[in-house]
Amino acid sequence: MDNKIVKPFLKWAGGKTQLINDIEKALPTDILKNKFTYIEPFVGSGAVLFWMLNNFPKLEKAVINDINEDLINTYKTIAFNPKELISILEILQNDYHSLNLKEAEKKEYYYKKRELYNTRKTEKSTQAALFIFLNRTCFNGLYRVNKSNGFNVPIGSYKNPLICDAENILAVSKALQRVEILCGDYKETINFTGDNTLFYFDPPYKPLHNTSSFNSYAKDDFNDEEQIRLRDFCSKLDSLDHTWMLSNSDVKDKVSNNNFFDDIYAEFSISRVKARRSINANPEKRGELNELLITNYNYEQALQTA
């Protein structure tokens, strides 16, 4: 367990596993040479968090946050009650796999569990187990809710999905003992900074199309006003000499004269990196696109000193 590589316990639209190499190249090496605090205000599946925990022994403290209460309940359950969670997940996995040859019953089972999840009346460990179950069995591992905060993703087509990854859950639980877990507005994370702090922001992406709906991770939309509010927070961090990196969609990919991010982050460093989008109902709309990495330090200088 001591040398176990921790990996995300969820599938997640926009997860950052594919951008890890680009993020690594863009890290501020002066921060990482000494003990530092790492803060991730939009944690999602935690791909960058777990990579940081695996690779940077001088990471003294980590702080994660998300506005999604169900997601944060799952993190806390893994951190503090992993064995009970595993026991519930084992039952869900056995029940679900036993219906492999009974498609109608399998669908009924999924939708009953989705309905139970949406009541949010089960105790916390069961709610966390349902969160993971739905993530592992729904369409493309997508997390999407409606305005009433009801999870509404249909069943996926996986034959034998791994619902209970006990070994990784135990490894994640151990890793999370080093992590402060918050739930609320990202601006509260400023209260957890230290002398040497690195923020990584992975907010809900600005949609590339007006019809895009894959960023509905919470019942309230993260619209352009929210993107600007986040920019203002980043500017405040910069004025306090905190270091940060932020990723987002490159809206210029679809509309070449759309300068939204280039304008609002004009005083910071903006780089474009390649990423593969794989979650789309239409396979023809999947493929390689640019994404943005924005920093309040010189990205090219970071590359040269790496």
N, C-alpha and C positions, 0 to 999 in steps of 0.2 A: 504493500500500500504506500510505503514511503516514496517510491519512485514512480507511482502510477501517474500517467499522463491524463489530466482531466480534460474532458471534452464536453461541449454543450449537450444538455439532456433533452433539448427540444429541436425540432425543425422550425425554421423561422424565415418567413419571406424577408429578403433583404439582409439575412445573416451575413456576417463579415468574414467568414472563413476564407472565402476566395480573395479577399483584399488584404489578408494578413501580410503577404510579402511586400506590398506597397506601403502598408502602414509601418512595417518594420523599417523600411528604407527612409521613411519620413520622420521617424522618431527623433526628438532632440537629444543627442547623445550626452550633452552636458548634464541634463536632468538625471539620466540613468546611471551615471558614474557614482552617484552618492545615494544614500537612503532617500526614498521618495514616497509620496502619497499618490495613489492612482484613484481618480474619480470618474465614474461612468454614469452620467445622469439619465441616460435612456438605455437600460441594460439589455433589453430584449432577451435573446438566447444566450448572451454572455460569451460569444466567440472570442472577442478581444480580451475580455476579463480573464477567461481561463488561459488564454495564450500568455498573457502577462504574468499570471500566477505561476505558470509552468516554466517561464523563461527568465524571469528577473528576480534573482534572490535578494536584491537590495530593495525590492518593493516592501516597504515597512508596513504600510496600511493601505487597504483598498476600500472604497466606498461605492456602492451601487444604488441606483434609484430607478424607479419607474412609476408612472401614474397608474398603471394597470394593477389593480389590487389583487386580482386572481393570479397574475404572474408572480407578484412579490410574495403572496401566500405560499406559492409553490417553492420559491427559493427558501423561504423561512422553514417550511416543512422539511425540505431536504437537509437544511443546516441543523435543525434541532430534533427532528423525529424521523430519521431516514428508515429505520427498520419497520415501523408501522406503515409508512408509505409503501415500502417494498412488498409487504404482506398483502396490501390491498391491490397493488398493481399485478401481483402474481395471480390473484383471483380473476381480475378483469382480463388478463392475457389468456388464461386457461379457458375462461368462458367464451371469449371471442374466437379463439382458434378452434374450439370445438364445433363452431357453426360454419366452418369453411365450406362444407358441402350443402349448406342450407342458406342460400342467398337471401331469401325473404326474411328468415328469422335473424340473420346477421344484420340486415338493415334495421329491423325492428329493435334489436338490441342496441345498436349505435344511437338511434334517434331517442330511445328511452333514456340512455345515459346522457345525451345532450340536453334533454328536457330536465333531467334531474340536476345536472350542472347549472342550468340557467335559473333554477329556483334559488340557488345559493343559500340553501338551508341546511346542507350537510355540514358535519364538523370539518375542521380545517384539513386534516389529513386526507379525508375522503374527497374533499373539494380539490385538493392538489392532485390526487390520483386521477380524478376525472379530467382535470386539465391536461395531464400528460397523456391519458388514454385518447382523448379527442384529438390532441396534437398528432399522435402517432397513427390515427386511423382515418382522419378526415382528408378531404381533397388537398393534396400537395402540402400537407402540414401547415396549412394557412390558418392564421388567427385573425378572425374578423368578427366584429360585433355591429349590431344595429344601434339606432339612437336610444333604444331602451336597454342597451348593454347586453342584449341577448346574443350569444354565440350562434351564428347561423350558417356555418360552413357545412356543406353536404358530406356524406360518407365518401371516402376515397376507395381506390380499387386495389389496395395492397392485399396480397394473399396471406402472408404470415408476418405482419409487422412486429417488430420488437417493441413491445409495450413496457416490459419490465427489464431494464438494464441494471440489475442489482449492483454489479461491480462498479459501474460508473457512478451510480447514485451515491454509493458509499465513498468513492473518491471525491466526488463533488462536495459531499457533506464535510469531509475533512478539510478541503480547500476553503470552504466558506467560513470556517472558524476564524480566518484571517480577514474577514470582510464585514463591514458595517452595511446592513441592508435597510434601505429607506423606501418609503412609499409616499409619493406626493409630487408637488411641483418641483421641477429640476432646479429652480433658483435656490431652494433650501440647501443644496449641496455646498454652497459657498461657506456654510458654517463649519465644514469639515476639512477645510484646507490646512496645509502645514507650510513650513518654510520652503519646501521643495515639492511642488504639486504639479501633476500632469492630469489634465482633463481630456477625455475622449468623448465627443458628442456624436451619437448616431440617431438623430431624431427621425420621426416619420418623414419620409422623403416627399418632396414636392412632386406631384404627379406629372408624368410626361404627357398625358392626355387628359382632357376634361372628363373623360368617362372612367378614368382609373379609380379603383376603389380599394386597392390593396393596402392602403395606409390607415385603414379604419381599425386601429388596434385598441382604441378607446372610444367611448360613445361621443366624445367631443372632437370635432375635426381639428387637425393641425394645419390651419390655412396659412395664407401669406402673412397675415397679421402676426400669427404665432411664429413664423419663420423670422420676421423682423424683430419680434420680442426676444427671440433666442439670440439674434445678432447683437442686440443691445446688451444682453447678459454677457456675451463673449467679449464685447468691448469693455465692460466693467471689469471682467477678469484680467483683461490686458492692462488696464490702468492700475491694477493691484499687483502687477508683475507675476501673475499666474500663467502657466504655459498651457496651451490647448491645441487640439486637433479636432476637426469636424468633417464628417462625410455627408454628402447629399447627392441627389440626382443631378445630372448635367442637362438642364432643360434646353441648352443650345443644340443638343443632339437631334431634337425633332424640329425646333424652330431656331434657325441660325442667328436671328436677331433678338432672341430672348436673352436679355442681359440681367435678369433678375438677381442671380447670385453674384455675378461679376460686379454689379452696381452696389449691392448692400454690403459686400465684403471687399470693396475696392481697396481699403487701407491694409488688407492682410494678404498673405500669399495664397494663391489659388493654383492648384495643379489638377490635371485631368489624367485619370488612370482607367485602364480597361477592366470591365467587370462583366460577368455573364449573368443575364437575367433568365431564370429557368421557370419562374412561376407565372404562367399565363395559360388560360384555357385554350388559346390558339397557338399550337407549336410554331407556326410561322412567325409569330411575334416574339419568340424567345431568341436570344442571341447575345452577341457582345455589344455593349454600349459603354460610353464614357460615364464615369462617376467623378465627383469632385472630392478632393482632399484639400481642406482649407486650414491654414495654421496661422498663429500669430508670431511665428518666427520664420526665418528664411529657409524654405524647403530645399532649395538648391544647396545652401550651405550645409544643411543637415545631411544631404547626400554625400557631399564632399568630405565631411568629417566622420562619416560612418565607418 
